[in-house]
Every structure is written in C-alpha cells, then in structure tokens.
C-alpha cells in the first residue's frame, strides 16, 4: 500500500545513513543515473499522451478488446483482462467494472475513482493500456473470409491484404488450373452443338415454307471456327435439298397416280355415256321391230336377236358402272393419300422443329452455364482491371443508433468490429480464353 512518501526522498533525508555500506563509486553512479532516469520517465510521460491520444481519443472499448490495468508501485496489481460480452471487466478490489463504451481515459478514471472509494489504495496512479483490439470481419470475394485481427490505422486495402487478397473462387470445389482446359473444351463443344441445332431449326423452317434454300449467314455470329460453321451450313443445305427433293418426288408420284386415275374415271364415264346411248337406241329399235313383227313386216327371230343385243349392252353397261365406281373410289383414296402425305410431312416437320428448338435452347443454357463456369475458373486469384471499376465494398458498422451500411472504397479506414463485405462482379475480372468477351454471346 502506498504511503504517499517517495523512496528517494527518504534516502535524501538521511544523507550519512544513505551512504552506509555503499562504496563511493556506486553511490556516485547511482546519483548520476538518477537525473537521466527522471528525464526519460518525464519524456515518456509527456510523449505518451501525444502518441496514443490521437489514435485512441475517440476509440471506445467494446466486447473482445483486451486491456491491461496496472497501478504504479503495486507489482501485483497488473491485470490483462478481456471486455466480457456484457461489457464489463473483472478487476481486483472492484469486481465487475463497466468498460464497454468507455475510452481508455474514462476507464482509467473509473478504476481510480473505484479504488479510492473502496479505500483499498490511496491516491492510486492507474494506467490502462489497450493490448489488443477486438477483431473485424470480412466476407465475400476474398481468399480467407472471417475474423481478422485489427491494427490501428488499417484501411479496407489492408483488410483485404490480411484476408489473402481478392478471390472470386471461394466456392470452387476443384483445382481451376486443372479444370480450365476441360471447361474450355465443354464450352467450345456446346457452342458447336448450338450452331448445329440452330442450322437445323432454320432449315426445317425453310422446308415448312416449301423452300429448298436457306440463309445460314446468322451462324457466323457464333464464336466458332468459320471453317466449322461453313461445313455445318454446307451439310445442312445439302440435307435440306435432299429432303425437299425426296418429298417432292413422293408427292409427284401420288399426284401422277391421281391424274392417271382421273383419266380412267373420265374414260369410264365417257364409255358409260356412250353405252347408255347405244342401249337407248337399241331399245327404240326393239320397239320398232316388235311393231313390224306384229304387223307381219319383220320376222320374229329378228326381234329376239335385238333383245339379246340389248341384254348384252345392259350387261356391259352394268360392268362399266361398276368399274367407274371402283375408279372413283381409287381416285378418292389417292386424293386422301396425297393430302395425308402432305399433312403428315408437315406435322413431322413441325414436331421435328419443336424438338430441335428445345434441344437448341438446352444447348443455349449449356453455353451460358459453361461460359460462366469458365469465367470464374479463369479468374484464378482474380485481378481487377487497372482502369476498370473497383469491387463493391460495404462496411456494416455498429453505432449508437444501430448498425449502419456504408459504401466505401479501398482507402477508407476501418474500425474494430466492422463487418466488411466484398463483392466482385464478373465484368470486373480479368479472365482468359475469350470468356470475358463471350460472356453474353449466347443470348
């Protein structure tokens, strides 16, 4: 316990006794070091507020801060304590003392006042030193997100450096250096398949419109080797010509049968009309012969012959009528067959077009997916463009009125307990192998 008297003062009061048992040399050395120590202590005491006051004047303690509390002259009273979750620190003679929200000077005054009020120590010379700040937190597109130790004067740039730098691949599950070639191959393959599907869609649409030519110039907009595009276009055009020619031949064959059957029907109809006229004439002749036979002007056998001739003509007429009906049925069947062939061909084209469009859209989605995977994989330890925009950085900071959201830059100073959120957009990355230029090519 301090008595209020300085040890050096007591020694000076008993001058002869102070030198008892000491050699003159040692006493002189002690006296010569005394002024230098006093000057050093004075300078330290004078400069300490200037050095730490500016940095910590506005700093308020919070949960997680580690402070060291000591009393000059009491070696046993030196405690390194952490501000608890309830904002207090545990100190001898005082128990739980509030620390959260106080500056170091406020905490020193509170400890001094508490010790004096308890009567444990008279006129205590209390020192409070901030040993370790509470951490800050960083998340998003950095290599090592999480809690990081705070140092006075740190900026967002320092925080990102401590967290390992920018990295857009925090969710990767495999080595991007090994996956990049395979993803590039998948990306190119999906593009080729997309071009092939697109060519088939255009050719099917042209075939539905009953054309045998198609304009495939739009395929050249795809990021595929022009030679591959030319080959796909050439093969698709030839296939269209072949399909159109085959259908044309099939339709023309049925049309020829229809025309032939129509000719047969017309011939049978004409023959039937002529046979009908002949029968009518023969009937009239029979009537005349019967009248002559009744008057005795014509023999009876002549009448019988004419009757047999009429019966023969009627039989031929019946046969012609039957053959005409059969020909008409065949004509109707051929016409239905022609219509059915055209309709089935068109229906097949529409179904094929629908399936091809679905496959093309599936390939379009695959192209986009492969492009995005390639974009992020190619951004290994992503570098920001030197002339491009910086990443989106937001600090969530606790204040007296709650947590506030601050949009900041890399040079902004941070505080303990800040939560820094870093977001890198795909267009801010430097990537390889055409991924950046072709990110939207499949749209």
C-alpha positions as semicolon CSV with decimal commas, in nm:
position;residue;x (nm);y (nm);z (nm)
1;X;0,000;0,000;0,000
2;X;0,130;0,341;-0,097
3;X;0,222;0,575;0,195
4;X;0,249;0,889;-0,014
5;X;0,626;0,922;0,054
6;X;0,879;0,871;-0,222
7;X;1,169;0,631;-0,151
8;X;1,427;0,869;-0,291
9;X;1,305;1,144;-0,059
10;X;1,353;0,921;0,243
11;X;1,703;0,841;0,133
12;X;1,789;1,208;0,090
13;X;1,671;1,294;0,440
14;X;1,934;1,070;0,599
15;X;2,236;1,163;0,394
16;X;2,509;0,998;0,602
17;X;2,295;0,693;0,658
18;X;2,210;0,663;0,295
19;X;2,571;0,603;0,212
20;X;2,622;0,348;0,486
21;X;2,750;0,018;0,350
22;X;2,800;0,154;-0,004
23;X;3,114;0,239;-0,187
24;X;3,155;0,597;-0,304
25;X;3,176;0,485;-0,666
26;X;2,846;0,301;-0,659
27;X;2,677;0,586;-0,481
28;X;2,805;0,834;-0,737
29;X;2,694;0,612;-1,021
30;X;2,350;0,585;-0,867
31;X;2,325;0,960;-0,826
32;X;2,440;1,018;-1,186
33;X;2,179;0,778;-1,327
34;X;1,901;0,932;-1,125
35;X;1,860;1,253;-1,331
36;X;1,874;1,061;-1,659
37;X;1,605;0,818;-1,546
38;X;1,390;1,103;-1,427
39;X;1,429;1,285;-1,758
40;X;1,346;0,966;-1,953
41;X;1,039;0,900;-1,741
42;X;0,932;1,259;-1,783
43;X;0,972;1,248;-2,160
44;X;0,784;0,917;-2,178
45;X;0,505;1,057;-1,966
46;X;0,489;1,369;-2,182
47;X;0,500;1,192;-2,518
48;X;0,269;0,904;-2,434
49;X;-0,049;1,113;-2,443
50;X;0,059;1,267;-2,773
51;X;0,131;0,929;-2,933
52;X;-0,166;0,739;-2,810
53;X;-0,412;1,019;-2,752
54;X;-0,465;1,093;-3,119
55;X;-0,514;0,727;-3,210
56;X;-0,734;0,632;-2,918
57;X;-0,904;0,956;-2,818
58;X;-1,224;0,862;-2,995
59;X;-1,189;0,487;-2,956
60;X;-1,449;0,325;-2,739
61;X;-1,395;-0,012;-2,581
62;X;-1,617;-0,299;-2,677
63;X;-1,665;-0,671;-2,626
64;X;-1,349;-0,857;-2,722
65;X;-1,099;-0,577;-2,650
66;X;-0,809;-0,676;-2,424
67;X;-0,681;-0,411;-2,183
68;X;-0,406;-0,415;-1,924
69;X;-0,472;-0,234;-1,596
70;X;-0,181;-0,160;-1,360
71;X;-0,108;0,055;-1,052
72;X;0,230;0,220;-1,023
73;X;0,415;0,087;-0,722
74;X;0,199;-0,227;-0,692
75;X;0,362;-0,502;-0,896
76;X;0,089;-0,749;-0,804
77;X;-0,184;-0,527;-0,942
78;X;-0,125;-0,580;-1,312
79;X;-0,413;-0,745;-1,487
80;X;-0,470;-0,821;-1,855
81;X;-0,845;-0,859;-1,894
82;X;-1,090;-0,900;-2,181
83;X;-1,407;-0,698;-2,208
84;X;-1,679;-0,954;-2,150
85;X;-1,990;-1,000;-2,358
86;X;-2,182;-0,795;-2,102
87;X;-1,934;-0,507;-2,147
88;X;-1,756;-0,546;-1,812
89;X;-1,405;-0,633;-1,697
90;X;-1,308;-0,818;-1,379
91;X;-1,059;-0,630;-1,158
92;X;-0,925;-0,693;-0,807
93;X;-1,089;-0,485;-0,531
94;X;-1,357;-0,370;-0,779
95;X;-1,513;-0,685;-0,914
96;X;-1,708;-0,626;-1,234
97;X;-1,646;-0,280;-1,376
98;X;-1,819;-0,141;-1,682
99;X;-1,582;-0,090;-1,976
100;X;-1,786;-0,111;-2,297
101;X;-1,847;0,229;-2,450
102;X;-1,573;0,396;-2,245
103;X;-1,249;0,541;-2,372
104;X;-0,921;0,438;-2,209
105;X;-0,913;0,765;-2,018
106;X;-1,269;0,711;-1,895
107;X;-1,187;0,358;-1,781
108;X;-0,873;0,480;-1,601
109;X;-1,077;0,745;-1,419
110;X;-1,343;0,490;-1,330
111;X;-1,085;0,247;-1,188
112;X;-0,910;0,527;-0,996
113;X;-1,238;0,650;-0,852
114;X;-1,344;0,297;-0,759
115;X;-1,018;0,219;-0,582
116;X;-1,028;0,547;-0,390
117;X;-1,390;0,492;-0,296
118;X;-1,317;0,142;-0,170
119;X;-1,034;0,274;0,049
120;X;-0,804;0,000;-0,070
121;X;-0,545;0,226;-0,228
122;X;-0,486;0,593;-0,157
123;X;-0,405;0,820;-0,449
124;X;-0,352;0,530;-0,692
125;X;-0,157;0,602;-1,010
126;X;-0,359;0,384;-1,252
127;X;-0,253;0,307;-1,607
128;X;-0,481;0,146;-1,866
129;X;-0,333;0,018;-2,189
130;X;-0,517;-0,129;-2,486
131;X;-0,326;-0,450;-2,559
132;X;-0,537;-0,598;-2,837
133;X;-0,832;-0,462;-3,031
134;X;-1,140;-0,669;-3,096
135;X;-1,129;-0,817;-3,448
136;X;-1,301;-0,703;-3,762
137;X;-1,478;-0,938;-4,002
138;X;-1,451;-0,967;-4,378
139;X;-1,665;-1,175;-4,612
140;X;-1,730;-1,218;-4,981
141;X;-1,476;-1,241;-5,261
142;X;-1,159;-1,274;-5,056
143;X;-0,928;-1,570;-5,011
144;X;-0,970;-1,607;-4,634
145;X;-1,301;-1,465;-4,512
146;X;-1,373;-1,449;-4,141
147;X;-1,247;-1,269;-3,831
148;X;-0,915;-1,086;-3,868
149;X;-0,703;-0,903;-3,607
150;X;-0,731;-0,526;-3,609
151;X;-0,440;-0,283;-3,607
152;X;-0,477;0,093;-3,566
153;X;-0,484;0,283;-3,893
154;X;-0,598;-0,011;-4,104
155;X;-0,788;0,062;-4,424
156;X;-1,003;-0,159;-4,641
157;X;-0,697;-0,223;-4,857
158;X;-0,509;-0,352;-4,552
159;X;-0,805;-0,567;-4,454
160;X;-0,821;-0,727;-4,798
161;X;-0,446;-0,791;-4,787
162;X;-0,474;-0,956;-4,444
163;X;-0,757;-1,173;-4,582
164;X;-0,534;-1,300;-4,863
165;X;-0,644;-1,062;-5,137
166;X;-0,936;-1,068;-5,376
167;X;-1,051;-1,411;-5,485
168;X;-1,373;-1,484;-5,674
169;X;-1,327;-1,860;-5,644
170;X;-1,408;-1,911;-5,278
171;X;-1,675;-2,167;-5,370
172;X;-1,462;-2,375;-5,601
173;X;-1,452;-2,750;-5,536
174;X;-1,164;-2,842;-5,766
175;X;-0,835;-2,707;-5,887
176;X;-0,922;-2,444;-6,152
177;X;-0,584;-2,488;-6,319
178;X;-0,678;-2,847;-6,399
179;X;-1,046;-2,781;-6,467
180;X;-0,998;-2,485;-6,702
181;X;-0,892;-2,686;-7,014
182;X;-1,183;-2,927;-6,974
183;X;-1,428;-2,643;-6,920
184;X;-1,292;-2,465;-7,227
185;X;-1,347;-2,784;-7,426
186;X;-1,702;-2,817;-7,296
187;X;-1,768;-2,452;-7,374
188;X;-1,649;-2,491;-7,735
189;X;-1,838;-2,820;-7,778
190;X;-2,164;-2,668;-7,658
191;X;-2,116;-2,379;-7,900
192;X;-2,065;-2,616;-8,194
193;X;-2,372;-2,816;-8,097
194;X;-2,570;-2,495;-8,057
195;X;-2,470;-2,384;-8,407
196;X;-2,571;-2,723;-8,548
197;X;-2,911;-2,706;-8,380
198;X;-2,960;-2,351;-8,499
199;X;-2,882;-2,454;-8,857
200;X;-3,133;-2,739;-8,834
201;X;-3,401;-2,503;-8,699
202;X;-3,351;-2,265;-8,990
203;X;-3,356;-2,545;-9,249
204;X;-3,671;-2,701;-9,102
205;X;-3,844;-2,364;-9,108
206;X;-3,747;-2,323;-9,473
207;X;-3,877;-2,674;-9,551
208;X;-4,207;-2,597;-9,379
209;X;-4,233;-2,291;-9,603
210;X;-4,179;-2,531;-9,900
211;X;-3,841;-2,390;-9,987
212;X;-3,524;-2,576;-10,076
213;X;-3,281;-2,295;-9,988
214;X;-3,196;-2,141;-9,652
215;X;-2,992;-1,840;-9,539
216;X;-2,747;-1,953;-9,270
217;X;-2,539;-1,635;-9,256
218;X;-2,657;-1,573;-8,899
219;X;-2,444;-1,868;-8,786
220;X;-2,128;-1,665;-8,844
221;X;-2,208;-1,456;-8,537
222;X;-2,122;-1,753;-8,315
223;X;-1,769;-1,775;-8,165
224;X;-1,690;-2,092;-8,360
225;X;-1,421;-2,158;-8,618
226;X;-1,557;-2,021;-8,951
227;X;-1,449;-2,340;-9,126
228;X;-1,665;-2,545;-8,891
229;X;-1,958;-2,310;-8,947
230;X;-1,916;-2,333;-9,325
231;X;-1,908;-2,711;-9,307
232;X;-2,219;-2,725;-9,089
233;X;-2,401;-2,482;-9,321
234;X;-2,299;-2,677;-9,632
235;X;-2,411;-3,012;-9,492
236;X;-2,738;-2,870;-9,365
237;X;-2,811;-2,705;-9,701
238;X;-2,744;-3,028;-9,890
239;X;-2,958;-3,222;-9,644
240;X;-3,240;-2,971;-9,695
241;X;-3,217;-3,008;-10,072
242;X;-3,224;-3,388;-10,040
243;X;-3,520;-3,387;-9,802
244;X;-3,714;-3,144;-10,019
245;X;-3,637;-3,345;-10,335
246;X;-3,746;-3,674;-10,175
247;X;-4,074;-3,529;-10,057
248;X;-4,129;-3,363;-10,391
249;X;-4,077;-3,697;-10,569
250;X;-4,314;-3,875;-10,333
251;X;-4,580;-3,612;-10,378
252;X;-4,536;-3,605;-10,754
253;X;-4,570;-3,985;-10,768
254;X;-4,901;-3,971;-10,586
255;X;-5,013;-3,678;-10,798
256;X;-4,931;-3,882;-11,110
257;X;-5,146;-4,169;-10,981
258;X;-5,425;-3,924;-10,909
259;X;-5,403;-3,782;-11,260
260;X;-5,397;-4,131;-11,411
261;X;-5,697;-4,239;-11,209
262;X;-5,882;-3,923;-11,307
263;X;-5,815;-4,009;-11,671
264;X;-5,950;-4,360;-11,617
265;X;-6,259;-4,224;-11,447
266;X;-6,316;-3,981;-11,729
267;X;-6,279;-4,263;-11,985
268;X;-6,517;-4,487;-11,799
269;X;-6,769;-4,208;-11,765
270;X;-6,748;-4,139;-12,138
271;X;-6,780;-4,510;-12,222
272;X;-7,075;-4,539;-11,988
273;X;-7,248;-4,247;-12,151
274;X;-7,191;-4,396;-12,496
275;X;-7,315;-4,735;-12,377
276;X;-7,623;-4,572;-12,233
277;X;-7,693;-4,401;-12,563
278;X;-7,645;-4,729;-12,751
279;X;-7,882;-4,911;-12,517
280;X;-8,144;-4,642;-12,562
281;X;-8,111;-4,666;-12,940
282;X;-8,131;-5,045;-12,926
283;X;-8,443;-5,029;-12,711
284;X;-8,602;-4,798;-12,965
285;X;-8,502;-5,043;-13,240
286;X;-8,662;-5,330;-13,047
287;X;-8,982;-5,133;-13,018
288;X;-8,986;-5,074;-13,393
289;X;-8,903;-5,438;-13,467
290;X;-9,176;-5,555;-13,231
291;X;-9,429;-5,332;-13,414
292;X;-9,320;-5,462;-13,751
293;X;-9,334;-5,819;-13,627
294;X;-9,687;-5,763;-13,501
295;X;-9,788;-5,638;-13,844
296;X;-9,603;-5,925;-14,009
297;X;-9,344;-5,698;-14,165
298;X;-9,047;-5,843;-13,974
299;X;-8,958;-6,195;-13,874
300;X;-8,984;-6,291;-13,510
301;X;-8,626;-6,413;-13,479
302;X;-8,506;-6,061;-13,561
303;X;-8,685;-5,934;-13,255
304;X;-8,520;-6,199;-13,040
305;X;-8,177;-6,106;-13,172
306;X;-8,226;-5,740;-13,090
307;X;-8,348;-5,829;-12,743
308;X;-8,037;-6,040;-12,682
309;X;-7,822;-5,749;-12,807
310;X;-7,991;-5,511;-12,564
311;X;-7,935;-5,753;-12,278
312;X;-7,567;-5,775;-12,370
313;X;-7,538;-5,397;-12,386
314;X;-7,704;-5,361;-12,046
315;X;-7,461;-5,614;-11,901
316;X;-7,170;-5,418;-12,043
317;X;-7,324;-5,101;-11,904
318;X;-7,350;-5,257;-11,558
319;X;-6,987;-5,367;-11,575
320;X;-6,880;-5,018;-11,684
321;X;-7,077;-4,867;-11,398
322;X;-6,904;-5,099;-11,152
323;X;-6,561;-5,020;-11,292
324;X;-6,642;-4,647;-11,278
325;X;-6,741;-4,672;-10,913
326;X;-6,418;-4,859;-10,836
327;X;-6,213;-4,599;-11,021
328;X;-6,385;-4,320;-10,832
329;X;-6,310;-4,493;-10,502
330;X;-5,946;-4,531;-10,603
331;X;-5,934;-4,163;-10,701
332;X;-6,078;-4,056;-10,367
333;X;-5,829;-4,280;-10,185
334;X;-5,538;-4,140;-10,382
335;X;-5,650;-3,782;-10,313
336;X;-5,680;-3,862;-9,943
337;X;-5,339;-4,027;-9,958
338;X;-5,193;-3,716;-10,119
339;X;-5,346;-3,489;-9,857
340;X;-5,241;-3,726;-9,578
341;X;-4,885;-3,740;-9,711
342;X;-4,862;-3,360;-9,720
343;X;-5,019;-3,323;-9,376
344;X;-4,804;-3,596;-9,221
345;X;-4,494;-3,445;-9,375
346;X;-4,582;-3,102;-9,237
347;X;-4,672;-3,247;-8,897
348;X;-4,343;-3,438;-8,885
349;X;-4,156;-3,121;-8,976
350;X;-4,333;-2,926;-8,701
351;X;-4,262;-3,195;-8,442
352;X;-3,901;-3,214;-8,554
353;X;-3,878;-2,836;-8,539
354;X;-4,024;-2,831;-8,189
355;X;-3,783;-3,097;-8,065
356;X;-3,490;-2,922;-8,230
357;X;-3,586;-2,586;-8,077
358;X;-3,599;-2,750;-7,733
359;X;-3,257;-2,905;-7,789
360;X;-3,123;-2,573;-7,917
361;X;-3,247;-2,390;-7,608
362;X;-3,095;-2,661;-7,391
363;X;-2,764;-2,607;-7,566
364;X;-2,804;-2,232;-7,524
365;X;-2,840;-2,286;-7,149
366;X;-2,537;-2,516;-7,153
367;X;-2,337;-2,250;-7,336
368;X;-2,429;-1,989;-7,075
369;X;-2,353;-2,225;-6,789
370;X;-2,020;-2,332;-6,939
371;X;-1,933;-1,969;-7,009
372;X;-1,999;-1,866;-6,650
373;X;-1,802;-2,162;-6,514
374;X;-1,516;-2,078;-6,748
375;X;-1,539;-1,714;-6,647
376;X;-1,495;-1,789;-6,278
377;X;-1,246;-2,069;-6,330
378;X;-1,030;-1,846;-6,547
379;X;-1,033;-1,585;-6,272
380;X;-0,786;-1,770;-6,052
381;X;-0,667;-1,525;-5,788
382;X;-0,873;-1,270;-5,975
383;X;-0,706;-0,943;-6,060
384;X;-0,911;-0,629;-6,101
385;X;-0,879;-0,424;-6,415
386;X;-0,635;-0,141;-6,370
387;X;-0,869;0,102;-6,544
388;X;-1,192;-0,073;-6,451
389;X;-1,423;-0,025;-6,155
390;X;-1,322;-0,145;-5,812
391;X;-1,519;-0,418;-5,639
392;X;-1,830;-0,330;-5,444
393;X;-1,723;-0,285;-5,081
394;X;-1,970;-0,230;-4,799
395;X;-1,897;-0,185;-4,428
396;X;-2,161;-0,276;-4,171
397;X;-2,073;-0,073;-3,863
398;X;-2,239;-0,064;-3,523
399;X;-2,326;0,279;-3,393
400;X;-2,529;0,440;-3,122
401;X;-2,841;0,418;-3,337
402;X;-2,778;0,062;-3,456
403;X;-2,591;-0,089;-3,747
404;X;-2,535;0,133;-4,050
405;X;-2,440;0,029;-4,402
406;X;-2,155;0,227;-4,560
407;X;-2,045;0,202;-4,924
408;X;-1,669;0,263;-4,911
409;X;-1,351;0,248;-5,116
410;X;-1,021;0,073;-5,060
411;X;-0,867;0,374;-4,886
412;X;-1,140;0,401;-4,621
413;X;-1,022;0,342;-4,265
414;X;-1,191;0,063;-4,075
415;X;-1,271;0,015;-3,709
416;X;-1,277;-0,287;-3,482
417;X;-1,595;-0,493;-3,502
418;X;-1,661;-0,372;-3,859
419;X;-1,808;-0,628;-4,098
420;X;-1,662;-0,576;-4,447
421;X;-1,845;-0,726;-4,744
422;X;-1,655;-0,756;-5,074
423;X;-1,836;-0,841;-5,398
424;X;-1,658;-0,878;-5,732
425;X;-1,882;-0,873;-6,039
426;X;-1,789;-1,092;-6,337
427;X;-1,727;-0,789;-6,556
428;X;-1,457;-0,672;-6,311
429;X;-1,241;-0,979;-6,358
430;X;-0,950;-1,032;-6,590
431;X;-1,006;-1,377;-6,736
432;X;-0,850;-1,578;-7,012
433;X;-0,952;-1,768;-7,320
434;X;-1,222;-1,538;-7,457
435;X;-1,454;-1,591;-7,160
436;X;-1,490;-1,224;-7,081
437;X;-1,564;-1,121;-7,439
438;X;-1,814;-1,403;-7,492
439;X;-1,999;-1,392;-7,161
440;X;-2,319;-1,275;-7,333
441;X;-2,266;-1,427;-7,677
442;X;-2,529;-1,698;-7,628
443;X;-2,808;-1,453;-7,556
